[in-house]
């Protein structure tokens, strides 16, 4: 499914918010170590989303019912990330 997210890769900079092609995508507030950890997590989001999509595709091809349930759970999480209500 095509997403409307800002195209990655995103990067973390200590001087300012996460950045995409020179455009700030977010600012993260909070305590030093927690703020830095949150920012790294956000910066990795586009890659994680793509990897989850690939993992769900592979799991759906499995013959195991449990694998297909995991794929369904991943797809629901991805829908949540897109702002869709289920």
TORKOLVEX-262790 format. One record per residue: x, z, y of N, C-alpha, C, CB in turn. Coordinates in Angstrom, 1 decimal. Glycine has a CB too. Layout:
// TORKOLVEX-262790
X  Z  Y  X  Z  Y  X  Z  Y  X  Z  Y
...
***
This chain:
// TORKOLVEX-262790
0.8  0.0  -1.2  0.0  0.0  0.0  0.9  0.0  1.2  -1.0  1.2  0.0
0.5  -0.8  2.2  1.3  -0.9  3.5  1.0  0.4  4.3  0.9  -2.2  4.3
2.0  0.9  4.8  1.9  2.1  5.6  2.1  1.8  7.1  2.9  3.2  5.2
1.7  2.7  7.9  1.8  2.6  9.4  2.9  3.5  9.9  0.4  2.8  10.1
3.7  4.0  9.1  4.7  4.9  9.5  5.8  4.2  10.3  5.4  5.6  8.3
6.5  4.9  11.1  7.7  4.3  11.8  8.7  3.9  10.7  8.4  5.3  12.8
9.2  2.8  10.8  10.2  2.3  9.8  11.4  3.1  9.8  10.5  0.8  10.0
11.9  3.4  8.6  13.2  4.2  8.5  14.4  3.2  8.6  13.2  5.0  7.1
15.5  3.7  8.4  15.8  5.1  8.1  15.7  5.9  9.4  17.2  5.2  7.5
15.3  7.2  9.2  15.3  8.1  10.3  16.6  8.9  10.2  14.0  9.1  10.2
17.0  9.5  11.3  18.2  10.3  11.3  18.0  11.5  12.1  19.4  9.5  11.9
18.8  12.5  11.7  18.7  13.8  12.4  19.9  13.9  13.4  18.9  15.0  11.4
19.6  14.3  14.6  20.7  14.6  15.6  20.5  16.0  16.2  20.6  13.5  16.7
21.6  16.7  16.3  21.5  18.0  16.8  21.2  18.0  18.3  22.9  18.8  16.6
21.5  17.0  19.0  21.3  16.9  20.4  19.8  16.7  20.8  22.1  15.8  21.0
19.1  16.2  19.8  17.7  15.9  20.1  16.8  15.7  18.9  17.6  14.6  21.0
15.7  15.1  19.0  14.8  15.0  17.9  15.2  13.9  16.9  13.4  14.7  18.4
14.6  13.9  15.7  14.8  12.8  14.8  14.6  11.5  15.5  13.9  13.0  13.5
15.3  10.5  15.1  15.4  9.3  15.9  15.2  8.1  15.0  16.7  9.2  16.6
14.5  7.1  15.5  14.3  5.8  14.8  14.6  4.7  15.8  12.9  5.7  14.2
15.6  4.0  15.6  16.0  2.9  16.5  16.0  3.3  18.0  15.0  1.7  16.3
16.5  4.4  18.3  16.6  4.9  19.6  15.3  5.5  20.2  17.0  3.8  20.5
14.3  5.6  19.3  13.1  6.2  19.7  12.8  7.5  19.0  11.9  5.2  19.5
12.6  8.6  19.7  12.3  9.9  19.1  11.0  9.8  18.4  12.2  11.0  20.2
11.0  10.4  17.1  9.8  10.4  16.4  9.2  11.8  16.2  10.0  9.8  15.0
10.1  12.8  16.5  9.6  14.2  16.5  10.6  15.1  17.0  9.2  14.6  15.1
10.1  16.3  17.5  10.9  17.4  17.9  10.5  18.5  17.0  10.8  17.7  19.4
11.5  19.3  16.6  11.3  20.4  15.7  11.7  21.7  16.4  12.0  20.2  14.3
10.8  22.7  16.4  11.0  23.9  17.0  11.1  25.0  16.0  9.9  24.3  18.0
11.8  26.1  16.3  11.9  27.2  15.4  13.3  27.8  15.4  11.5  26.8  14.0
13.5  28.7  14.4  14.8  29.4  14.3  15.9  28.4  13.8  14.7  30.5  13.3
17.1  28.5  14.2  18.2  27.6  14.0  18.3  27.0  12.6  19.4  28.3  14.3
18.6  27.8  11.6  18.8  27.3  10.3  17.5  26.7  9.7  19.2  28.4  9.3
16.4  27.3  10.0  15.1  26.7  9.5  14.8  25.4  10.2  13.9  27.8  9.7
15.0  25.4  11.5  14.7  24.2  12.3  15.6  23.0  11.8  15.0  24.4  13.8
16.8  23.3  11.5  17.7  22.3  11.1  17.3  21.8  9.7  19.2  22.8  11.0
16.9  22.7  8.8  16.5  22.3  7.4  15.2  21.5  7.5  16.2  23.5  6.6
14.3  21.9  8.4  13.0  21.1  8.6  13.3  19.7  9.1  12.1  21.8  9.5
14.2  19.6  10.0  14.6  18.3  10.6  15.2  17.4  9.5  15.5  18.4  11.7
16.0  17.9  8.7  16.6  17.1  7.6  15.5  16.6  6.6  17.7  17.9  6.8
14.6  17.5  6.3  13.5  17.1  5.4  12.6  16.0  6.1  12.6  18.4  5.2
12.3  16.1  7.3  11.5  15.1  8.0  12.3  13.8  8.0  11.2  15.5  9.4
13.6  13.8  8.3  14.4  12.6  8.4  14.4  11.9  7.0  15.8  12.9  8.8
14.3  12.6  5.9  14.4  12.0  4.6  13.0  11.5  4.1  14.9  13.1  3.6
12.0  11.8  4.9  10.6  11.5  4.4  10.4  10.0  4.1  9.7  11.8  5.5
10.9  9.0  4.8  10.6  7.7  4.4  11.2  7.3  3.1  11.1  6.7  5.5
12.4  7.8  2.8  13.0  7.5  1.5  12.3  8.2  0.4  14.5  7.9  1.5
11.9  9.5  0.6  11.1  10.2  -0.4  9.8  9.5  -0.7  10.9  11.7  0.0
9.1  9.0  0.3  7.8  8.3  0.1  8.0  7.1  -0.8  7.2  7.9  1.5
9.1  6.3  -0.5  9.3  5.1  -1.3  9.7  5.5  -2.7  10.5  4.3  -0.6
10.5  6.5  -2.9  10.9  6.9  -4.2  9.7  7.4  -5.0  12.0  8.0  -4.2
8.8  8.2  -4.4  7.6  8.7  -5.0  6.7  7.5  -5.4  6.8  9.6  -4.1
6.6  6.5  -4.6  5.8  5.3  -5.0  6.4  4.6  -6.2  5.8  4.3  -3.8
7.7  4.5  -6.2  8.4  3.9  -7.4  8.2  4.7  -8.7  9.9  3.7  -7.2
8.3  6.0  -8.5  8.1  6.9  -9.7  6.6  6.9  -10.2  8.4  8.4  -9.3
5.7  6.8  -9.3  4.3  6.7  -9.7  4.1  5.4  -10.5  3.3  6.8  -8.5
4.6  4.3  -10.0  4.5  3.0  -10.7  5.1  3.1  -12.1  5.2  1.9  -9.9
6.2  3.7  -12.2  6.9  3.8  -13.6  6.0  4.7  -14.5  8.3  4.4  -13.5
5.5  5.8  -13.9  4.7  6.8  -14.7  3.4  6.1  -15.2  4.4  8.0  -14.0
2.8  5.3  -14.4  1.6  4.6  -14.7  1.8  3.6  -15.9  1.0  3.8  -13.5
3.0  3.1  -16.0  3.3  2.2  -17.1  3.5  2.9  -18.5  4.5  1.4  -16.8
3.6  4.2  -18.4  3.8  5.0  -19.6  2.5  5.1  -20.4  4.3  6.4  -19.3
2.7  5.3  -21.7  1.6  5.4  -22.6  1.1  6.9  -22.7  2.0  5.0  -24.0
1.9  7.8  -22.1  1.6  9.2  -22.2  0.5  9.6  -21.2  2.9  10.1  -22.0
-0.5  10.3  -21.6  -1.6  10.7  -20.7  -1.0  11.6  -19.6  -2.7  11.4  -21.5
-0.1  12.5  -19.9  0.5  13.4  -19.0  1.2  12.7  -17.9  1.4  14.4  -19.7
1.9  11.6  -18.2  2.7  10.8  -17.2  1.7  10.2  -16.3  3.5  9.8  -17.9
0.6  9.7  -16.8  -0.4  9.0  -15.9  -1.1  10.0  -15.0  -1.4  8.3  -16.8
-1.2  11.3  -15.5  -1.8  12.3  -14.6  -0.8  12.7  -13.5  -2.1  13.6  -15.4
0.5  12.7  -13.8  1.5  12.9  -12.8  1.5  11.8  -11.7  2.9  13.1  -13.4
1.3  10.6  -12.2  1.2  9.4  -11.3  0.0  9.6  -10.4  1.2  8.1  -12.1
-1.1  10.0  -10.9  -2.3  10.2  -10.1  -2.1  11.3  -9.1  -3.5  10.5  -11.0
-1.4  12.3  -9.5  -1.1  13.4  -8.5  -0.2  12.9  -7.4  -0.5  14.6  -9.3
0.8  12.1  -7.8  1.7  11.6  -6.8  0.9  10.7  -5.8  2.8  10.8  -7.4
0.1  9.8  -6.3  -0.7  8.9  -5.5  -1.6  9.7  -4.5  -1.6  8.0  -6.3
-2.2  10.8  -5.0  -3.0  11.7  -4.1  -2.1  12.3  -3.0  -3.7  12.8  -4.9
-0.9  12.7  -3.3  0.0  13.3  -2.3  0.4  12.2  -1.3  1.2  13.9  -3.0
0.6  11.0  -1.8  1.0  9.9  -0.8  -0.2  9.6  0.1  1.4  8.7  -1.6
-1.4  9.6  -0.4  -2.6  9.4  0.4  -2.7  10.5  1.5  -3.9  9.4  -0.5
-2.4  11.7  1.1  -2.4  12.8  2.1  -1.4  12.6  3.2  -2.1  14.2  1.4
-0.2  12.1  2.8  0.8  11.8  3.8  0.4  10.6  4.7  2.1  11.3  3.1
-0.5  9.8  4.2  -1.0  8.7  5.1  -2.2  9.1  5.9  -1.4  7.5  4.2
-2.6  10.4  5.8  -3.8  10.9  6.5  -5.1  10.6  6.0  -3.7  10.4  7.9
-5.1  10.1  4.7  -6.4  9.8  4.1  -7.0  11.0  3.5  -6.2  8.7  3.0
-8.3  11.1  3.5  -9.0  12.2  2.9  -9.6  11.8  1.6  -10.2  12.8  3.8
-9.4  12.6  0.6  -9.9  12.3  -0.8  -11.1  13.0  -1.1  -8.8  12.5  -1.8
***
